[in-house]
């Protein structure tokens, strides 16, 4: 493998000059013709700078970390896809850091496995946060948060689930639903934000029966949705609409209702949240709330690049809207169906 010394020898310059040109540090001190000769020599030899050496020379690692929970879930797979697309476009490496719900918020961000040598971090729902503010140990590198909850004290892109969820649950009322159950982890019942807050608002406003179906913490999977829905309806539970905290829970619930001989949406209307790709392809197609994942990532990545290039700029927060996507799983009145073509 060629070294910087090989490049310098072929170009007829000193190692220091070759290093200036190839690292970009103090490259302006080198005459253009000399710099071009160094670059041609590097190309001819197939020279690739060692990443650690390059980081020491430039103060940049050329890597971005993506912090998130439960990488196996479809929502996070799509999130990873869009972040990887951005890092590739910018010639950066991507480090994935997974942290599930295993640490208290007071331990902070750094204790959650984010102490990587990176230039910046994109964090989806990070730890070390209380009421929208970072607390405890927090990374020294730039951080941009992507979250359902508004943030202060750092750059953030927030998606407003309360509005999108409120419109979806009003749709259920319009379809004649009079008892709405909400399926989510236990911890959600103790919060007053986002989609669950919208559920409480709508059921309270219309004086509808409200039921909370708890699943184990962080078990927001198809299997958990199946078990919870099956147990609830098989043991006499009554709700003519089932509002699930995410699409995976809803897809599991669809199968459970089918196994119990209950019709969707005639007996039970089912909705989810996220609008993952599979939501449009299950039977019946799933009504859900669309989170603009690509737009969220593009804006967060642009914020991170700006913060890396100029750490002194003021913190910025951006709120993105969410949209209800009405499909056949909740439509009892066929004149109100606005199902999208999944193709």
C-alpha angles and dihedrals in degrees: 000000000000120000134206087259090058091051092048092049093050092046093045095237137112122272089246091057093047090049092051092053098044097042094044090227110132088348089146088072090067121083112249094240091051092047091052090051090053093049092050090050091050091050093048092051094042089237117185118185116235107252094227092049091047091051091051091049098046104026088236128105096199089227135112125198123219112205117197145134130256103003091195093071117100093234091058093044088059090045090053091048094056094043091049089051091055095047091049091050089054096043093246132139120239126219117193116211116188121196122172127200096288106113133063117248091242092068089071135217101295093058089059095074100270100123094115125140096252137137094233146347133234106201126192111202094337126201122245092059128125121181093343098310129104114244136177120011110003127179118269090217122080115284130194117190125212111197151144087235123070114248136209129190095040140046111280146172112210125192114210105227094164094071096044092045093048091056091047094051091047086056089057090053090050088054090059100260112153104172117048122190122196120211117200144117115296092252092064092066089062094054128081101202144097123349096356091052088052090051091052091046095051097042090046094048092051095036092237128164110266126204128177116209108197125208127187115282113276092003094117094147139125089255092053091047091051094049095045095047093044093050093046098050097033090057097050101276113158125206127130092203128044115199109195124201091229141004095260093059089047093050090051090048091053090058093046093052091049091051089051092052094247118141124232119244099357095063100018127013111212129202135174139185136241100040095235115188096261092056091081093049104051120095114280096022109249126250108221148149116267117225110198095234097168094048090046092053095044092052094043092049092050089051091050093051090049091049092049092050094045117018091181098067116111118265114265132207125194126190119205123196124238124215133213112235109204116208136161098283092080105026115108094154104061093202088069097054113121098168116170125230104251091211 
